[in-house]
C-alpha cells in the first residue's frame, strides 16, 4: 500500500507518493525509472519560464552541472531539493505514482 506525505516551504509544495517499506516507489516503479520523466518536467518548466540552468541552480542551492544531470535523467533528487527546485521556479511540483507502475510529474503555477 502506498503512503503519502507533503513537504511545504515558503513558496512551493511537493507531494510524492511512496512505499517506504521496500525503499522504493509503489510496486514496480523504482527511483531510477522516475529520473527521466522528472528531468524532462524540470527542463520543460525551466524553459517555459525562460530561466537558465545557472539561475535555477543558484536559486535551488545546487550546481549548474547537477541540474544538467538531473534534467538528463541521470539522478533523482532528494525531497528537500525537489522543494527548492519548485520554489526556484515559483511552482507546485506534483509527482503521482500508481501501484501499476504509472507515474506523472507536473509543475503547476500556484493559485493565489
TAGIWO-V357522 format. One record per pair of residues at least 12 apart in sequence whose C-alpha atoms are under 8 Angstrom apart, sorted by the first residue. I is the first residue (numbers start at 1). J is the second residue. Records with the same first field share a line. If there is no record, write none. Layout:
BEGIN
I=J / J
END
This chain:
BEGIN
1=19 / 26 / 99
2=17 / 18 / 19 / 26 / 99
3=17 / 18 / 19 / 20
4=16 / 17 / 18
5=17
7=79 / 80 / 83
8=83
9=83 / 87
10=87
11=87 / 90 / 91
12=83 / 84 / 86 / 87 / 90 / 91 / 92 / 93
13=83 / 86 / 91 / 92 / 93
14=79 / 82 / 83 / 86 / 92 / 93 / 94 / 95
15=93 / 94 / 95 / 96
16=94 / 95 / 96 / 97
17=95 / 96 / 97
18=97
25=97
26=97 / 98 / 99 / 100 / 101
27=99 / 100 / 101
28=99 / 100 / 101
29=97 / 101 / 102
31=76
32=75 / 76
34=76 / 103
35=70 / 73 / 74 / 75 / 76
36=71 / 72 / 73 / 74
37=73 / 104 / 105
38=70 / 71 / 73 / 76 / 105
39=70 / 71 / 72 / 73
40=71 / 72 / 73
41=71 / 105 / 106 / 107
42=71 / 107
43=71
45=89 / 107
46=89
49=89
53=67 / 68
56=85 / 88 / 89
57=85
59=84 / 85 / 88
60=81 / 84 / 85 / 87 / 88
61=84
86=107
90=109 / 110
91=107 / 108 / 109 / 110
92=107 / 108 / 109 / 110
93=105 / 106 / 107 / 108
94=106 / 107 / 108
END
